[in-house]
């Protein structure tokens, strides 16, 4: 049997998933069941778009429940390594500038389950994070991007 994928995340990220799972199981699932009951009352199910939409939503909710349960079951909690403060690793924020004259950008490297670029959290599987991991403050790093390779200089690690 194939081993399941590990999902790297912070303790905060795991707690967020647990809250989502609780909501999906206790509230969202019940809301969808009620929608299905109401839609059944509209008559012939073969031509009932409300019923079809409610069943599609039910499938989506059940799929998400299964996915979140799997992520929680295979969660690997990211522990900050205080011994290596100057090395980019999972769970740390890294500030860098694009060379030769780019602005400073700061991202926190998290597992794919928590990634949200709009909140400054990038996945450890992203090209940027893969390139930065293991490097130190002051190092220049080549990053392969869809638009071509860029050079960045690591300014700060938190």
C-alpha positions as a LaTeX table, in Angstrom:
\begin{tabular}{lrrr}
\hline
Residue & $x$ (\AA) & $y$ (\AA) & $z$ (\AA) \\
\hline
Unk1 & 0.00 & 0.00 & 0.00 \\
Unk2 & 1.28 & 3.45 & $-0.85$ \\
Unk3 & 2.19 & 5.74 & 2.01 \\
Unk4 & 0.03 & 8.81 & 2.40 \\
Unk5 & 1.38 & 12.30 & 1.81 \\
Unk6 & 2.51 & 14.26 & 4.86 \\
Unk7 & 1.02 & 17.71 & 5.32 \\
Unk8 & 3.44 & 20.14 & 6.96 \\
Unk9 & 1.74 & 22.84 & 9.01 \\
Unk10 & 2.03 & 24.94 & 12.10 \\
Unk11 & 0.05 & 24.08 & 15.22 \\
Unk12 & $-2.11$ & 27.12 & 14.41 \\
Unk13 & $-2.78$ & 25.73 & 10.92 \\
Unk14 & $-3.81$ & 22.36 & 12.33 \\
Unk15 & $-6.18$ & 24.03 & 14.79 \\
Unk16 & $-7.70$ & 26.02 & 11.94 \\
Unk17 & $-8.33$ & 22.80 & 9.99 \\
Unk18 & $-9.87$ & 21.17 & 13.06 \\
Unk19 & $-12.28$ & 24.12 & 13.42 \\
Unk20 & $-13.17$ & 23.89 & 9.73 \\
Unk21 & $-13.81$ & 20.15 & 10.07 \\
Unk22 & $-16.04$ & 20.72 & 13.10 \\
Unk23 & $-18.03$ & 23.38 & 11.19 \\
Unk24 & $-18.39$ & 21.17 & 8.10 \\
Unk25 & $-19.60$ & 18.18 & 10.12 \\
Unk26 & $-21.89$ & 19.95 & 12.57 \\
Unk27 & $-23.34$ & 22.91 & 10.66 \\
Unk28 & $-22.61$ & 22.82 & 6.93 \\
Unk29 & $-23.59$ & 19.17 & 6.47 \\
Unk30 & $-26.94$ & 19.83 & 8.19 \\
Unk31 & $-27.60$ & 22.94 & 6.07 \\
Unk32 & $-27.12$ & 20.92 & 2.89 \\
Unk33 & $-29.44$ & 18.15 & 4.12 \\
Unk34 & $-32.12$ & 20.77 & 4.76 \\
Unk35 & $-31.65$ & 22.19 & 1.25 \\
Unk36 & $-32.10$ & 18.71 & $-0.21$ \\
Unk37 & $-35.31$ & 18.20 & 1.81 \\
Unk38 & $-36.73$ & 21.52 & 0.60 \\
Unk39 & $-35.74$ & 20.82 & $-3.01$ \\
Unk40 & $-37.44$ & 17.40 & $-2.90$ \\
Unk41 & $-40.67$ & 19.20 & $-2.10$ \\
Unk42 & $-40.55$ & 20.98 & $-5.47$ \\
Unk43 & $-41.65$ & 17.84 & $-7.28$ \\
Unk44 & $-40.12$ & 15.80 & $-10.10$ \\
Unk45 & $-36.44$ & 15.26 & $-9.23$ \\
Unk46 & $-35.42$ & 14.62 & $-12.86$ \\
Unk47 & $-36.12$ & 18.27 & $-13.75$ \\
Unk48 & $-35.35$ & 19.87 & $-10.39$ \\
Unk49 & $-32.33$ & 22.18 & $-10.62$ \\
Unk50 & $-32.49$ & 23.08 & $-6.91$ \\
Unk51 & $-32.22$ & 19.41 & $-6.03$ \\
Unk52 & $-29.30$ & 18.89 & $-8.41$ \\
Unk53 & $-27.48$ & 21.93 & $-6.99$ \\
Unk54 & $-28.05$ & 20.75 & $-3.41$ \\
Unk55 & $-26.75$ & 17.25 & $-4.25$ \\
Unk56 & $-23.67$ & 18.80 & $-5.91$ \\
Unk57 & $-23.08$ & 20.90 & $-2.81$ \\
Unk58 & $-23.46$ & 17.82 & $-0.64$ \\
Unk59 & $-20.80$ & 16.02 & $-2.70$ \\
Unk60 & $-18.48$ & 19.02 & $-2.36$ \\
Unk61 & $-18.95$ & 19.20 & 1.44 \\
Unk62 & $-18.37$ & 15.46 & 1.86 \\
Unk63 & $-15.27$ & 15.65 & $-0.33$ \\
Unk64 & $-13.89$ & 18.55 & 1.71 \\
Unk65 & $-14.58$ & 16.69 & 4.97 \\
Unk66 & $-12.64$ & 13.71 & 3.66 \\
Unk67 & $-9.78$ & 15.92 & 2.49 \\
Unk68 & $-9.53$ & 17.83 & 5.80 \\
Unk69 & $-9.65$ & 14.59 & 7.81 \\
Unk70 & $-6.79$ & 13.21 & 5.71 \\
Unk71 & $-4.75$ & 16.40 & 6.19 \\
Unk72 & $-5.25$ & 16.33 & 9.97 \\
Unk73 & $-4.47$ & 12.60 & 10.15 \\
Unk74 & $-1.21$ & 13.09 & 8.23 \\
Unk75 & $-0.24$ & 16.42 & 9.75 \\
Unk76 & 3.41 & 17.01 & 10.59 \\
Unk77 & 3.69 & 19.95 & 12.95 \\
Unk78 & 6.45 & 22.43 & 12.09 \\
Unk79 & 8.70 & 23.11 & 15.06 \\
Unk80 & 10.92 & 26.18 & 14.93 \\
Unk81 & 14.55 & 25.19 & 15.33 \\
Unk82 & 16.03 & 27.82 & 17.63 \\
Unk83 & 19.54 & 26.43 & 17.07 \\
Unk84 & 19.53 & 27.54 & 13.43 \\
Unk85 & 18.09 & 31.08 & 13.62 \\
Unk86 & 20.04 & 32.18 & 10.54 \\
Unk87 & 18.97 & 29.37 & 8.20 \\
Unk88 & 15.75 & 29.48 & 6.17 \\
Unk89 & 13.51 & 26.59 & 7.17 \\
Unk90 & 9.86 & 25.62 & 7.36 \\
Unk91 & 7.85 & 27.87 & 9.66 \\
Unk92 & 10.20 & 30.85 & 9.43 \\
Unk93 & 9.64 & 34.20 & 7.78 \\
Unk94 & 12.25 & 35.27 & 5.27 \\
Unk95 & 12.82 & 38.76 & 3.89 \\
Unk96 & 14.65 & 39.08 & 0.58 \\
Unk97 & 15.21 & 41.52 & $-2.24$ \\
Unk98 & 15.18 & 40.72 & $-5.91$ \\
Unk99 & 18.50 & 41.66 & $-7.48$ \\
Unk100 & 19.69 & 44.02 & $-8.76$ \\
Unk101 & 17.28 & 46.60 & $-7.34$ \\
Unk102 & 14.03 & 45.01 & $-6.21$ \\
Unk103 & 11.92 & 45.90 & $-3.21$ \\
Unk104 & 12.02 & 43.86 & $-0.01$ \\
Unk105 & 9.47 & 41.07 & 0.20 \\
Unk106 & 8.68 & 38.95 & 3.25 \\
Unk107 & 7.07 & 35.50 & 3.23 \\
Unk108 & 6.54 & 32.81 & 5.81 \\
Unk109 & 7.32 & 29.34 & 4.52 \\
Unk110 & 4.58 & 26.92 & 5.52 \\
Unk111 & 3.26 & 23.55 & 4.39 \\
Unk112 & 1.01 & 23.39 & 1.34 \\
Unk113 & $-2.07$ & 22.99 & 3.57 \\
Unk114 & $-1.58$ & 26.50 & 5.00 \\
Unk115 & $-0.24$ & 28.34 & 1.96 \\
Unk116 & $-1.93$ & 31.67 & 1.25 \\
Unk117 & 0.21 & 34.09 & $-0.77$ \\
Unk118 & $-2.23$ & 36.95 & $-0.05$ \\
Unk119 & $-1.40$ & 36.54 & 3.65 \\
Unk120 & 2.33 & 36.23 & 2.94 \\
Unk121 & 2.43 & 32.44 & 3.43 \\
Unk122 & 4.05 & 30.40 & 0.67 \\
Unk123 & 4.14 & 26.63 & 0.33 \\
Unk124 & 7.36 & 24.76 & 0.97 \\
Unk125 & 6.65 & 23.14 & $-2.43$ \\
Unk126 & 6.73 & 26.48 & $-4.29$ \\
Unk127 & 9.75 & 27.29 & $-6.46$ \\
Unk128 & 10.59 & 30.32 & $-4.28$ \\
Unk129 & 10.53 & 28.37 & $-1.01$ \\
Unk130 & 12.41 & 25.38 & $-2.46$ \\
Unk131 & 15.18 & 27.73 & $-3.58$ \\
Unk132 & 15.39 & 29.60 & $-0.24$ \\
Unk133 & 15.28 & 26.62 & 2.14 \\
Unk134 & 18.63 & 25.90 & 3.79 \\
Unk135 & 20.21 & 29.25 & 2.89 \\
Unk136 & 21.42 & 31.97 & 5.27 \\
Unk137 & 21.14 & 35.74 & 5.67 \\
Unk138 & 23.33 & 37.53 & 3.12 \\
Unk139 & 23.31 & 34.70 & 0.57 \\
Unk140 & 22.28 & 35.28 & $-3.02$ \\
Unk141 & 20.00 & 32.57 & $-4.35$ \\
Unk142 & 18.84 & 31.72 & $-7.87$ \\
Unk143 & 15.09 & 31.08 & $-8.09$ \\
Unk144 & 13.52 & 29.37 & $-11.09$ \\
Unk145 & 10.18 & 31.03 & $-11.86$ \\
Unk146 & 7.74 & 30.57 & $-14.74$ \\
Unk147 & 9.02 & 33.88 & $-16.14$ \\
Unk148 & 12.65 & 32.77 & $-15.95$ \\
Unk149 & 15.36 & 32.62 & $-13.33$ \\
Unk150 & 15.74 & 35.50 & $-10.88$ \\
Unk151 & 18.38 & 36.28 & $-8.26$ \\
Unk152 & 17.38 & 37.22 & $-4.72$ \\
Unk153 & 19.40 & 38.19 & $-1.67$ \\
Unk154 & 18.25 & 37.04 & 1.77 \\
Unk155 & 18.06 & 40.05 & 4.08 \\
Unk156 & 16.46 & 38.73 & 7.27 \\
Unk157 & 15.08 & 35.53 & 8.80 \\
Unk158 & 12.58 & 35.50 & 11.68 \\
\hline
\end{tabular}
